[in-house]
């Protein structure tokens, strides 16, 4: 496993784990790496200090990282399942519907759907509260 510090074109910083540097390169080239804050797929590696090995604590790091990744994936699955069960799906009309709800032109309710990074940026600039929905879990037969 390798951890990268990443930045999106909206200046959000975050970290992500990959099986190898080639896995990152492949996923980035296919547009699968996206910012968890705004959904932008324009993501670049950031400069980060190398991990220094040689202590006993570092031996536990891969196991801890794997457990953390499993916990984060489970939490993301639970969030997505909750949203899909309790929110109204509005498809690609999300940006328009979110704005209408925010401005009082539509009934207040929880919604989810699709929006382009440009639409999300404009909604945020206008004070409309939006957040990316965790991606569905990958199909194990199609991962690495």
ZILINUR-V366954 format. One record per pair of residues at least 12 apart in sequence whose ideal C-beta (glycine too) atoms are under 10 Angstrom apart, sorted by the first residue. I is the first residue (numbers start at 1). J is the second residue. D is the distance in whole Angstrom. If there is no record, write none. Layout:
i:I j:J d:D
i:I j:J d:D
This chain:
i:1 j:17 d:5
i:1 j:18 d:7
i:1 j:19 d:6
i:1 j:20 d:8
i:1 j:23 d:10
i:1 j:61 d:9
i:1 j:62 d:6
i:1 j:65 d:6
i:1 j:66 d:7
i:1 j:69 d:8
i:2 j:16 d:10
i:2 j:17 d:7
i:2 j:18 d:5
i:2 j:19 d:8
i:2 j:20 d:6
i:2 j:21 d:6
i:2 j:22 d:10
i:2 j:23 d:8
i:2 j:24 d:7
i:2 j:51 d:9
i:2 j:65 d:10
i:3 j:15 d:6
i:3 j:16 d:7
i:3 j:17 d:5
i:3 j:18 d:8
i:3 j:48 d:8
i:3 j:51 d:8
i:3 j:61 d:9
i:3 j:65 d:7
i:4 j:16 d:6
i:4 j:17 d:8
i:4 j:18 d:7
i:4 j:21 d:8
i:4 j:24 d:6
i:4 j:28 d:10
i:4 j:33 d:9
i:4 j:43 d:9
i:4 j:44 d:10
i:4 j:45 d:5
i:4 j:46 d:8
i:4 j:48 d:7
i:5 j:45 d:7
i:5 j:46 d:4
i:5 j:47 d:7
i:5 j:48 d:4
i:5 j:49 d:9
i:6 j:24 d:9
i:6 j:28 d:9
i:6 j:33 d:7
i:6 j:34 d:10
i:6 j:35 d:8
i:6 j:36 d:10
i:6 j:43 d:5
i:6 j:44 d:7
i:6 j:45 d:6
i:6 j:46 d:6
i:6 j:48 d:9
i:7 j:35 d:9
i:7 j:40 d:10
i:7 j:42 d:10
i:7 j:43 d:7
i:7 j:44 d:6
i:7 j:45 d:8
i:7 j:46 d:5
i:7 j:47 d:10
i:8 j:33 d:9
i:8 j:34 d:8
i:8 j:35 d:4
i:8 j:36 d:9
i:8 j:37 d:7
i:8 j:38 d:6
i:8 j:39 d:9
i:8 j:40 d:4
i:8 j:41 d:8
i:8 j:42 d:6
i:8 j:43 d:5
i:8 j:44 d:8
i:8 j:117 d:9
i:9 j:35 d:8
i:9 j:38 d:9
i:9 j:40 d:6
i:9 j:41 d:9
i:9 j:42 d:4
i:9 j:43 d:8
i:9 j:44 d:8
i:9 j:117 d:8
i:9 j:121 d:10
i:10 j:35 d:7
i:10 j:37 d:7
i:10 j:38 d:5
i:10 j:39 d:9
i:10 j:40 d:6
i:10 j:42 d:8
i:10 j:117 d:8
i:10 j:120 d:9
i:10 j:121 d:7
i:10 j:124 d:9
i:11 j:35 d:10
i:11 j:37 d:10
i:11 j:38 d:10
i:12 j:35 d:5
i:12 j:36 d:8
i:12 j:37 d:4
i:12 j:38 d:6
i:12 j:40 d:8
i:12 j:43 d:9
i:13 j:35 d:9
i:13 j:37 d:9
i:13 j:46 d:6
i:14 j:35 d:7
i:14 j:36 d:6
i:14 j:37 d:7
i:14 j:43 d:9
i:14 j:46 d:9
i:15 j:36 d:10
i:15 j:46 d:9
i:15 j:48 d:9
i:16 j:33 d:7
i:16 j:34 d:10
i:16 j:35 d:10
i:16 j:36 d:9
i:16 j:43 d:9
i:16 j:45 d:10
i:16 j:69 d:10
i:17 j:65 d:6
i:17 j:66 d:9
i:17 j:68 d:8
i:17 j:69 d:6
i:17 j:72 d:9
i:18 j:33 d:9
i:18 j:144 d:9
i:19 j:143 d:9
i:19 j:144 d:6
i:20 j:144 d:9
i:21 j:45 d:9
i:22 j:144 d:10
i:23 j:143 d:10
i:23 j:144 d:6
i:24 j:43 d:10
i:24 j:45 d:8
i:25 j:45 d:10
i:26 j:144 d:9
i:27 j:43 d:10
i:27 j:143 d:10
i:27 j:144 d:10
i:28 j:41 d:9
i:28 j:43 d:7
i:28 j:44 d:9
i:28 j:45 d:9
i:31 j:43 d:10
i:32 j:135 d:9
i:32 j:138 d:9
i:33 j:45 d:10
i:34 j:117 d:9
i:34 j:132 d:8
i:34 j:135 d:8
i:35 j:117 d:9
i:35 j:120 d:10
i:35 j:132 d:8
i:36 j:76 d:9
i:36 j:131 d:9
i:36 j:132 d:6
i:36 j:134 d:8
i:36 j:135 d:9
i:37 j:120 d:10
i:37 j:124 d:10
i:37 j:131 d:8
i:37 j:132 d:7
i:38 j:117 d:7
i:38 j:120 d:6
i:38 j:121 d:7
i:38 j:124 d:7
i:38 j:130 d:9
i:38 j:131 d:9
i:38 j:132 d:7
i:39 j:114 d:9
i:39 j:115 d:8
i:39 j:116 d:9
i:39 j:117 d:6
i:39 j:119 d:10
i:39 j:120 d:6
i:39 j:121 d:10
i:39 j:130 d:9
i:39 j:131 d:9
i:39 j:132 d:4
i:39 j:133 d:9
i:39 j:135 d:9
i:40 j:116 d:10
i:40 j:117 d:5
i:40 j:118 d:10
i:40 j:120 d:8
i:40 j:121 d:8
i:40 j:132 d:9
i:41 j:117 d:7
i:42 j:117 d:8
i:72 j:134 d:9
i:73 j:134 d:9
i:73 j:137 d:6
i:73 j:138 d:9
i:74 j:137 d:9
i:75 j:134 d:8
i:76 j:133 d:9
i:76 j:134 d:4
i:76 j:135 d:8
i:76 j:136 d:9
i:76 j:137 d:8
i:77 j:134 d:8
i:77 j:136 d:8
i:77 j:137 d:6
i:78 j:134 d:9
i:79 j:131 d:10
i:79 j:133 d:7
i:79 j:134 d:5
i:80 j:112 d:9
i:80 j:133 d:6
i:80 j:134 d:5
i:80 j:135 d:8
i:80 j:136 d:6
i:80 j:137 d:8
i:81 j:134 d:10
i:81 j:136 d:10
i:83 j:110 d:8
i:83 j:111 d:9
i:83 j:112 d:5
i:83 j:133 d:6
i:83 j:134 d:9
i:84 j:112 d:8
i:84 j:133 d:9
i:84 j:136 d:9
i:86 j:110 d:7
i:86 j:112 d:10
i:87 j:109 d:8
i:87 j:110 d:4
i:87 j:111 d:6
i:87 j:112 d:5
i:87 j:113 d:9
i:87 j:133 d:9
i:88 j:107 d:10
i:88 j:109 d:6
i:88 j:110 d:7
i:88 j:111 d:5
i:88 j:112 d:8
i:88 j:113 d:9
i:89 j:111 d:8
i:89 j:112 d:6
i:89 j:113 d:6
i:89 j:114 d:10
i:90 j:109 d:10
i:90 j:111 d:5
i:90 j:112 d:7
i:90 j:113 d:4
i:90 j:114 d:9
i:90 j:115 d:10
i:91 j:111 d:10
i:91 j:112 d:9
i:91 j:113 d:5
i:91 j:114 d:6
i:92 j:113 d:6
i:92 j:114 d:5
i:92 j:115 d:8
i:92 j:116 d:9
i:92 j:119 d:9
i:93 j:111 d:9
i:93 j:113 d:6
i:93 j:114 d:9
i:93 j:115 d:9
i:94 j:111 d:7
i:94 j:112 d:7
i:94 j:113 d:3
i:94 j:114 d:6
i:94 j:115 d:5
i:94 j:116 d:10
i:94 j:119 d:8
i:94 j:120 d:9
i:94 j:123 d:9
i:94 j:130 d:8
i:95 j:113 d:8
i:95 j:114 d:9
i:95 j:115 d:5
i:95 j:116 d:8
i:95 j:118 d:9
i:95 j:119 d:4
i:95 j:120 d:8
i:95 j:122 d:7
i:95 j:123 d:6
i:95 j:128 d:9
i:95 j:130 d:9
i:96 j:113 d:10
i:96 j:115 d:9
i:96 j:119 d:9
i:97 j:109 d:9
i:97 j:111 d:6
i:97 j:113 d:7
i:97 j:115 d:10
i:98 j:111 d:7
i:98 j:112 d:10
i:98 j:113 d:8
i:98 j:115 d:8
i:98 j:119 d:9
i:98 j:120 d:9
i:98 j:123 d:6
i:98 j:126 d:10
i:98 j:128 d:5
i:98 j:129 d:8
i:98 j:130 d:6
i:99 j:119 d:9
i:99 j:122 d:9
i:99 j:123 d:7
i:99 j:126 d:7
i:99 j:128 d:6
i:99 j:130 d:10
i:100 j:128 d:10
i:101 j:128 d:8
i:101 j:129 d:10
i:102 j:123 d:8
i:102 j:126 d:8
i:102 j:127 d:7
i:102 j:128 d:4
i:102 j:129 d:7
i:102 j:130 d:9
i:103 j:126 d:9
i:103 j:128 d:8
i:111 j:130 d:10
i:112 j:130 d:10
i:112 j:131 d:10
i:112 j:132 d:10
i:112 j:133 d:6
i:113 j:133 d:9
i:114 j:133 d:9
i:115 j:130 d:7
i:115 j:132 d:9
i:120 j:132 d:8
